[in-house]
Amino acid sequence: MKTGTRIWLATAMTSLILLAVTALAGSSSTFETIKANGTLYSTKGSVLTLQTSIAEADVAGISIEDASGNMKASEFHLEGSRLYINPSRDLVGGKVYTIKVFTSSGKKYQIKATAKDDVNINHSKDNVIKISAKPEKGYNYPYYLLIPKGTLENSLKKYMVVEPNNSGYPSDSLTFHEIAVRIHMHDYGYTTGGAGGYQVATELKTPLLMPVFPRPTTEDGAGIYTHALDREAMTVTGADYERVDLQLIAMINDARALLADHGIALEQKVFMVGFSASGDFVNRFMFMYPELVKAIASSTSTIFPAASYEGVTLKYPLGIADIKSFTGKPFNAAEFRKIAKFIYTGDQDRNDEVTNEWDRNGQEYVAAMRRLFGEELFPDKWNKKIEIINDLGYGESYQFHIYKGIGHAISSGMYDDIVRFFKANMGSEIKKITPKEYAN
């Protein structure tokens, strides 16, 4: 093998290559364990320096596998004593992996290495950090953390900002959804996008968490609306995206512990922001777990703190009639009243029209929506929602606002108001702001 030759183990070819390598290496199953310096990263390429000399020309194949013997398709590049590893998929931080080197002469070597997330915080700049999926901790997908410049120096209370990801379209490519997260984190240099999480985090000097949840497609193209936390997303079983609400809680707990290890102490409750689908996620999440949420800023909400209203049963995601079946406990009205809620929309936004018959929340949901709102359009439907909230006795914790001259979009003026709302609601009292009339 010539110097610099790359050994590719693509997913589809892994088994064939291993069979060939095994035959070439002989029947012996004995591996010599060798040591290597360096870090095996979970979410990016790694360079390990081998402490045993292995002739490049003698290398027949290299593999990496987890403790169960499952192969991880990767690109390997050996130059002298330096082994370059680029997994085609993330490894799991904290897991031990075995790197195996097969040679034409029959010798076989193995290296034991623990994968690590690359958590290197430079407090002189904004930091965007990817944390690998950790199924054993309760989350099957990665998440991103933004740690703004000046976070450590900020002596005020720090509430982690949580923005559920919303890529706008279904796709079975997790990379598609991950790119959207990085854009909303401003990791690519863009200065727009997202529901306000970036703006709140950088202004308040507090961390932002965004999950990389999928939004799978189906034959009809609609898919399970995980990004909106709809009923189908809450009831699906047997999939990696089962109960993304619980997965998000696991991510929040993991991030809080990680940041504490780096000297960043956070309050137990979080700020949440969402727009459109992620706005639905935020509104629905706070109903189920009000004890975890300090304040929210979200686009229009259609969920109510009641089991029924005017004879209409309000099941999730319209109300709390069956919320215990998802959380294992009754609705916590006392904690819910403590959440400061800023709910907004644009006067030209028509994304909240009459519920369609194909709504994936189910026909019972559609029928309940029809009975509550009939054929009402904006602003009648919007006003009816406010009326219901007030009639149920929860109006004091809500602030509703309509921006003039804007449709289904979010603008810099709205970001400014969202930031001001969270600044106003860092204390024990719920405070309202005077938002802009026009947001453009």
Secondary structure, DSSP 8 states (H G I E B T S, - for coil): --TT-EEEE-GGGHHHHHHHHHHHH-S----EE--EES-EESSS-EEEEESS---GGGEEEEEEE-TT--B--EEEEEETTEEEEEESS---TT-EEEEEEEETTS-EEEEEEEEE------TTS-EEEEE--BGGGTBSS-EEEEE-TTTTT--S----EE-----SS-BS-HHHHHHHHHHHTTTTS----SSSHHHHHHHHT--EEEE---B---TTS----GGGT-HHHHH--SSTTTTHHHHHHHHHHHHHHHHHHTT----SSEEEEE-THHHHHHHHHHHH-GGGEEEEEEE-----SSSEETTEE--TTTSSTTTHHHHSS---HHHHHTSEEEEEEETT--TT-S--TT-TT-HHHHHHHHHHHTT--TTHHHHHHHHHHHHTT-GGGEEEEEEBT--S---HHHHHHHHHHHHHTSSSS-------SB--
